[in-house]
Amino acid sequence: MTVIVNPWLPVIDKSANVNTTWYLVPYAGGGLRPSIVFSKIRGRETPELRIESQTGNYLGGGEVPGREGSYLNDDISFRVRHFVGAAGISPETVAVSRGNAAA
C-alpha cells in the first residue's frame, strides 16, 4: 500500500467527519474493474498556455510582443488551463471510513 494525501478530498467531501475520513482505493490500472477513471476532452489533451496581450503597438506599426510587458505597468501575465475530469466507475472496489467506527 502507498499512502497518498489528496488535498482535494476535503473540498469534495462535505460530510461532518471530513477531518477523520479516509479512503482505500485500488492502484490505477491495477485490475479489470477500475474504481475511478481520469478523462480528458478530445482536442484538449494538453495544457493550454496563454499570455495576456495588452502591450500596445509600435509607433512605426505592428503589435508589441506579449513578452515585452503590458502597456500600463510593464508586467507579464500568463494563464494555464487544462480541461480534465474524473468519474467513479466501480464504487464496490473502494472502501471508506468516516473515522467514527462506522463503514
C-alpha positions in Angstrom: 0.0 0.0 0.0 1.0 3.6 -0.6 -0.4 6.4 1.5 -1.3 9.4 -0.6 -2.8 12.6 0.9 -5.0 14.3 -1.6 -5.7 18.0 -0.9 -8.9 17.9 -2.9 -10.7 15.4 -0.8 -11.7 17.9 1.9 -13.1 20.1 -0.8 -15.2 17.3 -2.3 -16.2 15.6 0.9 -18.9 17.7 2.7 -19.6 15.3 5.5 -19.4 16.2 9.2 -16.5 13.8 9.6 -14.3 15.2 6.8 -11.2 15.6 9.0 -11.2 11.9 10.0 -12.5 10.2 6.8 -10.1 8.0 4.8 -10.4 6.1 1.6 -8.9 2.8 0.4 -8.7 2.9 -3.4 -7.0 0.3 -5.7 -3.9 1.4 -7.6 -4.7 2.9 -11.0 -4.6 0.2 -13.7 -4.3 -2.4 -11.0 -7.3 -4.5 -12.0 -10.0 -5.4 -14.5 -12.5 -3.0 -12.9 -11.1 0.5 -12.3 -12.8 2.3 -9.5 -12.0 5.8 -10.8 -11.1 6.9 -14.4 -9.4 10.0 -15.5 -10.7 11.8 -18.6 -9.7 14.5 -21.0 -11.7 16.4 -23.6 -10.9 15.4 -27.2 -8.8 18.1 -28.8 -7.8 19.5 -25.4 -5.4 16.7 -24.2 -2.5 19.0 -23.2 -2.5 22.2 -21.1 -3.1 25.5 -22.8 -0.7 28.3 -22.0 -1.7 31.8 -22.8 -0.1 35.2 -22.4 -2.1 38.4 -21.9 -1.6 40.7 -24.8 -2.3 44.3 -23.8 1.0 45.6 -24.8 0.1 48.2 -27.4 1.6 49.0 -30.8 4.9 50.4 -32.0 4.7 53.9 -33.4 6.1 52.6 -36.7 3.3 49.9 -36.8 3.0 46.4 -35.5 2.0 44.9 -32.2 4.4 44.8 -29.3 5.0 41.1 -28.3 3.4 40.0 -25.0 6.8 39.1 -23.5 7.7 42.8 -23.6 5.3 43.5 -20.8 1.9 45.3 -20.6 1.4 48.9 -21.7 0.1 50.1 -18.3 2.7 48.7 -15.8 5.2 46.6 -17.7 4.1 43.3 -16.2 3.6 40.0 -18.0 0.5 37.8 -17.2 0.4 34.1 -18.0 -2.5 31.7 -17.7 -2.6 27.9 -17.9 -5.8 26.0 -18.5 -6.3 22.2 -18.6 -9.6 20.5 -19.2 -9.7 17.3 -17.2 -12.2 15.3 -15.2 -12.8 12.0 -13.3 -15.6 9.6 -12.8 -16.4 6.8 -10.4 -16.9 3.5 -12.3 -16.9 0.7 -9.8 -17.7 2.0 -6.3 -17.7 -1.5 -4.9 -13.9 -1.6 -5.2 -13.5 1.4 -2.8 -13.6 1.3 1.0 -14.4 4.4 3.0 -14.2 5.0 6.7 -15.7 8.1 8.3 -13.4 7.7 11.3 -16.3 7.1 13.7 -16.2 3.3 13.8 -18.9 3.1 11.1 -18.3 1.9 7.5 
